[in-house]
Amino acid sequence: MAHRNREEPHRRSRRRGQGELEVQVLGALREAAAPVTAAWVQERLGGDLAYTTVVTILTRLLAKDAVARERQGRSFVWTPTADVAGLAALKMRRLLDGERDREAVLASFVTALPPGDEQVLRALLEAAQTTDARGAGEVAGEGGVRGRADGTAGGTED
């Protein structure tokens, strides 16, 4: 039986949390000055991920409308269509869409918010209502809350 050299550190990489790779890949794409290949993203992330893993993450982000891809020769180039906050909001919307009683889920969410977050949410809702009253390209959403035609709540992008 072979003995491990006690001086050599254990080389197994830690398991990343759910969504952590998506955030890292999206962050790398947002740093790019132009559309980039999966190989560029792989290199940007340090090269410790397999190319196929990077492509899988990009494909998942594409399914979530967080990135766009365009064929370039025999490959694809990728561009971000959302920032990290937009990705988190999309995940929240998808979770909410999967529930039968949206009102109960929203009520539970709001009552569990710390006071600071509750104030931010109130301010955002008031700003959305003000924008809606001006009719600046918004469309009616479910439950009387309005958002932009692209499905986002509005605000600024990075």
C-alpha positions in Angstrom: 0.0 0.0 0.0 1.4 3.3 -1.0 1.7 6.1 1.5 0.9 9.6 0.7 3.6 12.2 1.2 2.5 14.1 4.2 4.3 17.2 2.9 2.2 17.3 -0.3 -1.1 19.1 0.1 -4.4 17.3 -0.7 -5.1 18.3 -4.3 -8.8 17.7 -4.5 -10.6 20.9 -5.4 -13.6 21.9 -3.3 -17.1 21.5 -4.6 -18.6 24.7 -5.7 -22.0 25.8 -4.4 -25.1 25.7 -6.6 -25.0 28.6 -9.1 -21.5 29.6 -8.1 -20.1 28.6 -11.5 -22.8 30.5 -13.3 -21.9 33.6 -11.4 -18.2 33.2 -12.2 -18.8 32.5 -15.9 -21.2 35.5 -16.1 -18.7 37.7 -14.4 -16.0 36.7 -16.8 -18.3 37.4 -19.8 -19.1 40.9 -18.4 -15.4 41.7 -18.2 -14.9 40.9 -21.9 -14.8 43.9 -24.3 -16.5 41.9 -27.1 -18.2 38.5 -27.6 -15.8 35.7 -26.5 -15.4 31.9 -26.9 -15.9 29.3 -24.3 -12.1 28.7 -24.4 -11.6 32.4 -23.5 -14.0 32.0 -20.5 -12.2 28.8 -19.4 -8.8 30.6 -19.5 -10.2 33.7 -17.7 -11.4 31.4 -14.9 -8.0 30.0 -14.4 -8.2 27.0 -16.6 -9.0 24.5 -13.8 -12.4 23.8 -15.3 -12.9 21.4 -18.1 -13.8 23.0 -21.4 -17.0 20.9 -21.5 -18.0 22.2 -18.0 -17.6 25.8 -19.3 -19.8 25.0 -22.3 -22.4 23.3 -20.1 -22.6 26.4 -17.8 -22.8 28.7 -20.8 -25.6 26.6 -22.3 -27.5 26.7 -18.9 -27.1 30.5 -18.9 -28.4 30.6 -22.4 -31.5 28.7 -21.4 -32.0 31.2 -18.6 -31.7 34.1 -21.1 -28.7 35.4 -19.2 -26.3 35.1 -22.2 -26.6 35.2 -26.0 -24.5 33.2 -28.4 -23.7 33.8 -32.1 -22.0 31.4 -34.5 -18.6 32.4 -35.5 -17.0 29.9 -37.9 -17.3 26.4 -36.4 -17.7 27.8 -32.9 -19.9 30.2 -30.8 -19.1 33.4 -29.2 -20.9 34.4 -26.1 -22.1 37.8 -24.6 -23.9 38.5 -21.4 -27.5 39.7 -21.5 -27.9 40.0 -17.7 -25.7 40.9 -14.8 -25.4 38.9 -11.6 -28.3 40.7 -10.0 -30.4 40.0 -13.0 -29.5 36.3 -12.9 -30.5 36.2 -9.2 -33.8 37.9 -10.0 -34.4 35.5 -12.8 -33.9 32.6 -10.4 -36.3 34.2 -8.0 -39.0 34.6 -10.7 -38.6 31.0 -11.9 -39.0 29.7 -8.3 -42.1 31.9 -7.9 -43.5 30.7 -11.2 -43.2 27.1 -10.0 -45.4 27.7 -7.0 -49.2 27.3 -7.0 -50.0 30.1 -4.5 -47.9 33.1 -5.6 -49.6 35.4 -3.1 -48.7 33.2 -0.2 -45.1 32.8 -1.3 -44.7 36.6 -1.8 -46.4 37.3 1.5 -44.1 34.8 3.3 -41.1 36.3 1.5 -42.0 39.9 2.4 -42.8 39.2 6.1 -39.4 37.5 6.5 -37.4 40.5 5.1 -35.3 42.4 7.5 -36.4 46.1 7.9 -33.7 47.5 5.7 -34.6 45.2 2.8 -38.3 45.9 3.3 -37.6 49.6 2.9 -35.6 49.0 -0.3 -38.4 46.9 -1.7 -41.0 49.5 -0.8 -38.9 52.2 -2.5 -38.5 50.1 -5.6 -42.2 49.4 -5.8 -43.0 53.1 -5.5 -40.5 53.9 -8.2 -42.0 51.3 -10.5 -45.5 52.7 -9.9 -44.2 56.3 -10.7 -42.6 55.0 -13.9 -45.7 53.1 -14.8 -47.9 56.2 -14.3 -45.7 57.9 -16.9 -46.2 55.0 -19.3 -42.5 54.7 -20.2 -42.8 51.4 -22.2 -44.0 49.2 -19.3 -46.4 46.3 -19.6 -48.9 45.0 -17.1 -47.7 42.1 -15.0 -49.5 39.6 -12.8 -50.8 40.8 -9.5 -50.9 44.4 -10.6 -47.2 44.9 -10.4 -45.7 46.3 -13.6 -42.3 45.8 -15.2 -40.5 46.6 -18.4 -41.5 44.9 -21.6 -38.4 42.7 -21.4 -39.6 41.2 -18.1 -37.3 43.0 -15.8 -38.3 45.4 -13.0 -36.2 48.2 -14.4 -33.3 50.0 -12.7 -29.7 50.4 -13.9 -27.4 47.9 -15.4 -23.7 47.6 -14.8 
